[in-house]
Amino acid sequence: MTQEQKALFVGNEFGASITTDEILETFSFLDDWEERYAYVIDLGKKLPPFPESEKIELNYVHGCQSQVWLIHYFDQDSGKMYLLIESDAMIVKGLAAVVLAAFNAKTPQELLAVDIEGIFNQMDLIRHISPTRGNGLRSMVKKVQGMARLHC
């Protein structure tokens, strides 16, 4: 992996400066779901670029209504995993951003200990997205957790 490719992963602000605590706090200030959807979509617009060359079957997240790709980099020195996610749908990019805020830049053990369902419940997210979007969101989580288990 080149230094430029590593920089894409390590320079990702999700999980570092954009955290689930920040997202939950912002959600608590928004009055209705229209504003919350807009915020989630805005988070998706902040996702780092995803390499076109990585949009391959191996990286495809099955179970999503939209097209979603997910890759990771495991930094041996820090023991942390870094993730990149891409989708063709704006709301899904936003949901992916929430997943990144929860999981990115953590050790595999820290990542597997994250109560992601608890975060989704605090956001009341699953109740406000379609069942197929909910299944897709869980598919993303399952794929990330599977990647983390490879490094435990």
Stockholm file with secondary structure:
# STOCKHOLM 1.0

chainA/1-152         MTQEQKALFVGNEFGASITTDEILETFSFLDDWEERYAYVIDLGKKLPPFPESEKIELNYVHGCQSQVWLIHYFDQDSGKMYLLIESDAMIVKGLAAVVLAAFNAKTPQELLAVDIEGIFNQMDLIRHISPTRGNGLRSMVKKVQGMARLHC
#=GR chainA/1-152 SS CCHHHHHHHHTCCBTTTBCHHHHHHHHHHCCSHHHHHHHHHHHHHTSCCCCGGGCSGGGBCTTCSSCEEEEEEEETTTTEEEEEEEESSHHHHHHHHHHHHHHTTBCHHHHHHCCHHHHHHHHTCGGGSCHHHHHHHHHHHHHHHHHHHTTC
#=GC SS_cons         CCHHHHHHHHTCCBTTTBCHHHHHHHHHHCCSHHHHHHHHHHHHHTSCCCCGGGCSGGGBCTTCSSCEEEEEEEETTTTEEEEEEEESSHHHHHHHHHHHHHHTTBCHHHHHHCCHHHHHHHHTCGGGSCHHHHHHHHHHHHHHHHHHHTTC
//
